[in-house]
Amino acid sequence: MEEVVFLGSKEIGSFCLQELIKHENVYVTGVLSNDRQLKESGKTVTRIAGENKIPVIQHPDDLPEADFLISVQYHLILKSRHLAKARKAAVNLHLAPLPEYRGCNQFSFAICDEKGEFGTTLHLMDEGIDSGDILFERRFPVPDLCTVAQLYDLTLEHSKILFSEKISRVLKGDYRPIPQKSLIDERGTSVHFRKEIEKLKNIDADLPLKDIEKRIRATYFPPFPPPYTVIDGEKIELDDQWRQKLKKYGKL
């Protein structure tokens, strides 16, 4: 029986925690979560923990030792002292292909980059930002004119499949880690931070129409604040009625 401490949030975090709870070779000894959700549906990580009598940990400094730390959409970067609590491995499910898209808002940047392929990755954790060795990945095509919400949902479904299919091999140590640096020449790499999305959402209304449309597809994602433009000192939110709004101001 492998002892696992789970760190995570959102719908995918709740899904993966439930997968671990029902796994015959796993004993979840604690969870750490900010309970963030994008959709007001389903159970949060801490609620699932409470229903299964799993201790809820309040801070990474309070992490107990375990065979594995498993992170899924956890919001903080763990330090070496935290990662050292894993006797066998600390593993993260990153909802993006690596090493191309490390960090945050990967869906938005992939759309802006006009990528035809995206993915999701299980990798070892180190002190860097999503920079540890790759264990398993799953890639899929990006549909034409894909929106950020559509790409998020696609990645969510592929991430569930990846986790369900490969978590047993992770727990058994049945993998061959691939250093990300060995893939950079072939795939490229980038790291994006949370604050960058605000710049992406600030759209110049004088850009070519195709670029405006692409930026809106990349950033309009309710319930988050929408992208916007500023015309004559007025901030105009660019939601699903953005064409009518720009036409009103003579920009179309």
C-alpha positions in Angstrom: 0.0 0.0 0.0 1.4 3.3 -1.1 1.0 6.4 1.1 0.0 9.4 -0.9 -0.5 13.1 0.0 -2.6 14.9 -2.6 -2.3 18.5 -3.5 -4.9 20.0 -5.8 -8.0 21.8 -6.8 -10.6 22.4 -9.5 -12.7 19.7 -11.3 -9.6 17.8 -12.4 -8.2 17.8 -8.9 -11.4 16.4 -7.5 -11.5 13.7 -10.2 -7.9 12.6 -9.6 -8.4 12.5 -5.8 -11.3 10.2 -6.3 -9.3 8.0 -8.6 -6.6 7.7 -5.9 -9.1 7.0 -3.2 -10.6 4.0 -5.1 -7.2 2.7 -6.1 -6.6 -0.6 -4.4 -2.9 0.1 -3.8 -3.2 3.7 -2.4 -3.8 5.1 1.0 -4.4 8.9 0.9 -3.0 10.2 4.1 -3.7 13.9 3.6 -4.9 16.6 1.2 -3.9 20.2 0.7 -6.1 22.5 -1.4 -7.5 26.0 -1.9 -10.7 24.5 -3.2 -10.7 26.7 -6.2 -13.3 25.7 -8.9 -14.0 27.1 -12.3 -17.5 25.7 -12.4 -19.9 25.6 -9.5 -20.5 21.9 -9.8 -19.3 18.7 -8.2 -17.5 18.3 -5.0 -14.4 20.2 -3.9 -11.2 18.4 -2.9 -11.7 19.2 0.8 -15.3 18.0 0.7 -14.2 14.7 -0.8 -11.5 14.4 1.8 -14.0 15.0 4.6 -16.4 12.4 3.3 -13.5 9.9 3.3 -12.1 11.0 6.7 -8.8 12.2 5.1 -7.0 14.9 7.1 -6.9 18.3 5.5 -3.5 20.0 5.6 -3.5 23.8 5.9 0.0 24.7 4.6 2.8 23.1 2.6 5.1 23.4 5.7 2.8 20.9 7.4 3.2 18.2 4.8 3.8 14.8 6.4 6.2 12.3 4.8 4.6 9.9 2.3 5.6 7.6 -0.5 4.3 10.1 -3.1 3.2 13.7 -3.3 0.7 14.0 -6.2 -0.2 17.5 -7.4 -3.0 18.3 -9.7 -3.7 22.1 -10.3 -2.2 23.0 -7.0 -1.6 26.8 -6.9 1.7 27.1 -5.1 5.3 26.2 -6.1 6.7 23.7 -3.7 10.2 24.2 -2.2 12.9 21.5 -1.8 11.9 21.0 1.8 8.4 20.2 0.7 9.4 17.9 -2.1 11.7 16.0 0.2 8.6 14.8 2.1 8.1 12.3 -0.8 10.0 9.1 -0.1 9.6 7.8 -3.7 8.5 10.6 -6.0 6.7 14.0 -6.2 4.5 14.0 -9.3 2.5 16.7 -11.0 -0.3 16.6 -13.6 0.3 19.6 -15.8 -2.6 20.5 -18.2 -0.3 21.4 -21.1 2.4 19.9 -23.3 5.9 20.1 -22.0 8.4 21.7 -22.4 6.4 24.0 -24.7 4.0 25.5 -22.1 5.2 25.7 -18.5 3.4 27.9 -16.0 0.0 29.5 -16.3 -2.7 30.4 -18.9 -1.2 27.8 -21.3 -4.5 27.4 -23.2 -4.6 31.1 -24.0 -1.0 31.3 -25.3 -1.4 28.1 -27.3 -4.3 29.7 -29.2 -2.4 32.9 -29.7 0.5 30.8 -31.0 -1.9 29.1 -33.4 -0.8 25.6 -32.3 -2.3 22.7 -34.1 -1.5 20.3 -31.2 -1.9 20.5 -27.5 -1.5 18.0 -24.6 -1.3 17.1 -21.0 1.6 15.8 -19.0 2.5 13.8 -15.9 6.0 14.8 -14.7 8.3 14.7 -11.8 8.4 17.8 -9.6 11.5 19.8 -8.9 11.9 23.4 -7.6 11.4 24.8 -11.1 8.1 25.7 -12.8 6.8 22.5 -14.4 10.4 21.7 -15.4 10.8 18.1 -14.0 11.3 15.0 -16.1 8.4 13.8 -18.2 6.8 10.5 -17.1 3.8 10.2 -19.4 2.0 12.5 -21.8 -1.1 12.6 -24.0 -1.4 14.8 -27.1 -4.3 15.7 -29.3 -5.2 18.1 -32.2 -6.5 21.6 -31.6 -9.7 22.2 -33.6 -9.9 25.1 -36.0 -11.0 28.4 -34.4 -10.8 26.8 -31.0 -11.7 29.0 -28.0 -9.9 28.9 -24.7 -13.0 27.4 -23.0 -13.1 24.6 -25.6 -9.4 23.9 -25.3 -9.7 23.8 -21.5 -12.5 21.3 -21.7 -10.6 19.1 -24.3 -7.5 19.1 -22.1 -9.6 18.3 -19.0 -11.0 15.1 -20.7 -7.6 14.0 -22.0 -6.0 14.7 -18.6 -8.6 12.4 -16.9 -7.7 9.7 -19.4 -4.0 10.1 -18.9 -4.3 10.1 -15.1 -6.6 7.0 -15.0 -4.5 5.0 -17.5 -1.0 5.9 -16.1 -1.3 6.4 -12.3 -0.7 2.7 -11.5 2.5 2.8 -13.5 3.6 5.9 -11.7 3.0 4.3 -8.3 4.9 1.2 -9.4 7.8 3.2 -10.7 7.2 1.7 -14.1 8.4 4.6 -16.2 11.5 6.0 -17.9 11.8 9.7 -17.1 12.6 12.0 -20.0 14.5 15.2 -19.2 12.8 18.1 -20.7 16.0 19.7 -21.8 16.4 16.8 -24.2 13.2 17.9 -26.0 13.7 21.7 -26.2 15.4 21.7 -29.6 12.6 19.7 -31.1 9.6 21.2 -29.3 10.6 24.6 -28.0 9.9 25.9 -24.5 8.2 28.8 -22.7 7.2 29.8 -19.2 4.1 31.9 -18.6 3.1 33.7 -15.4 -0.4 34.6 -14.1 0.1 38.3 -14.6 0.7 37.9 -18.3 -2.9 37.2 -19.0 -3.9 40.8 -18.2 -1.6 42.1 -21.0 -3.1 39.6 -23.4 -6.6 40.7 -22.5 -5.9 44.4 -23.3 -6.6 44.4 -27.0 -5.8 47.3 -29.4 -9.0 47.9 -31.4 -6.8 49.0 -34.4 -5.3 45.5 -34.8 -6.3 43.5 -37.9 -9.7 41.9 -37.4 -8.2 38.4 -37.5 -5.8 39.3 -34.7 -8.6 40.8 -32.5 -10.7 37.7 -33.1 -7.9 35.4 -32.2 -7.1 37.3 -29.0 -10.7 37.2 -27.9 -10.9 33.4 -28.6 -7.8 33.1 -26.4 -9.0 35.2 -23.5 -12.8 35.2 -23.3 -13.5 32.6 -20.7 -16.4 33.2 -18.2 -16.4 33.4 -15.2 -13.1 35.2 -15.6 -13.1 39.0 -16.4 -13.4 39.4 -20.2 -10.9 40.9 -22.6 -11.3 44.6 -23.3 -10.2 47.5 -25.4 -10.0 51.2 -24.7 -11.5 53.7 -27.1 -11.4 57.4 -26.4 -10.6 56.7 -22.8 -13.5 54.3 -22.4 -12.9 50.7 -21.4 -15.1 48.4 -23.5 -15.5 44.8 -22.5 -15.2 42.4 -25.4 -17.6 39.5 -24.7 -19.6 37.4 -27.1 -21.1 40.7 -28.5 -17.7 42.1 -29.3 -18.4 42.6 -33.0 -21.4 44.8 -32.4 -19.5 46.8 -29.8 -16.6 47.5 -32.1 -19.0 48.4 -34.9 -20.7 50.9 -32.7 -17.4 52.7 -32.2 -16.5 52.6 -35.9 -13.8 49.9 -35.5 -15.4 47.4 -37.9 
